[in-house]
Amino acid sequence: MTKDRLKPLERLAAYNRGDPVDRLPCVPVMGNGAARVIGARVSELRSNGRLLAEAHIAAYRRFGYDGIRVFTDLYVQAEATGAKVRVPLDETAYLDRPAISDVAAIDTLSPPDPRRDGHLPQQLEAMERVLEAVGGEVPVSGAVTAPFTNATFLIGTENFIRLTKKNPDAVHRLCEISLQTGLEFAKAILAIGVTPSLTEPMSSSTVISPRTFLEFSFPYLKRLIDFIHAGGKPVTLHICGKTHPIWQYMADAGADCLSIDNDANLRDAKVAVGNRVRLMGNVPPSAVMLQGTAGEVREAVRQCVAQVWDNPKGYIVASGCSLPTETPFSNIDAMLEAVREIGYPVNATALGNGE
């Protein structure tokens, strides 16, 4: 395997200055697949900060990518607020029951203490351990479920989406509780010295209209991003699925980097908002990274780079979403090797027919 000339923090600093670097930054977004690197079960990670950290440190050292994101599932904040989460033995956790079933119970909800409630303390412990072990060489972020998405978990997604039409006041109250939850969690993450990273899948234009996004998601998202900026950290925002109708709004909310799902087109994103935000993505996590060959991974990387390597605010090669747990190690290696072959400034020969 080819060795990198620069450590991730060195590479990103030089890239941000506009200096030549050995290759573009690359982040195959590692989720619970980190468990496979240390031979652990997925269920063990979310309840054990030491093991969660060990998995992410080992995965970074194994593959050499440019950013560690401590993450297990979307539900840790809602769980700490009273939702019930089902935790399969060796698969990602999922929502079993929302915190409440009726709007009359909204006033019983209160933002959790991230140092005490649910599994948030284990997440924070993992971030602390990762930062201590490798934070001097690679950026470390901690996943925060953004307000709109977290609010859907408090009362149930179908119920919540229905309320956007029938009871908008209740939706705003739930989003405000979720915002306060996110602010407290982000505050704890910032206190460690880690960068909060926002994920907001239910704000996708695949799920809600741009108008609904502007009314119910945008105001709370912007307040959370403003808070993180006040803490001196940049914000990467990921929204799954179709997002082109809201790219401008995502930039207006203050995001510094947009993580683009493979349902969207990177070249279109570059044209729309590339002069405002950095872009990352969008190698398909399932069809290519999980199910494809190493050759198909390399080709997908070349196609992404060809579309957006010259984005005015920069580009990070990445999977379009978190990698499935069983993603072959060889495919993650292939992603990094493709980026190394392409180099930066981009090697047109290595890029091949990516256009």
Buried (B, 14 or more C-beta within 10 A) or exposed (E): EEEBEBBBBBBBEBBEEEEEBBBBBBBBBBBBBBBBBBEBBBBBBBEBBEBBBBBBBBBBEBBBBBBBBBBBBBBBBBBBBBBEBEBEEEEBBEBEEBBBEEBEEBEEBEBBBBEEBBBBBBBBBBBBBBBBBBBEEBBBBBBBBBBBBBBBBBBBBEBBBEBBEEEEEBBBBBBBBBBBBBBBBBBBBBEBEBBBBBBBBBBBBBBBEBEBBBBBBBBBBBBBBEBBEEBEBBBBBBBBBBBBEBBEBBBBBBBBBBBBBBBBBBBBBBEBBBEBBBBBBBBBBBEBBBBBEBEBBBBBBBBBBBBBBEBEBBBBBBBBBBBBBEBBEEBBBBBBBBBBBBBBEBBEEBBBEBE
